[in-house]
């Protein structure tokens, strides 16, 4: 069976394995962004993003938080609150 997936216009797709470090030192979380979105846009493994920022997969950093992309940050960023 052949599986097809639809790609949104403008969506980045990486064919090669993502890097352990991002090109940029940091990323500031924008409204509506998820950790998966950030990892995808930075071509960074989500495992690295989580590790560098002391996060777990179910956590969501608050808008405006600084995430580290190349090495461990000073601590966990502020987390988004559920509404």
Beta strands, then each sheet from edge to edge (+ up, - down):
strand 1: 26-28
strand 2: 66-68
sheet 1: 1+ 2-
end
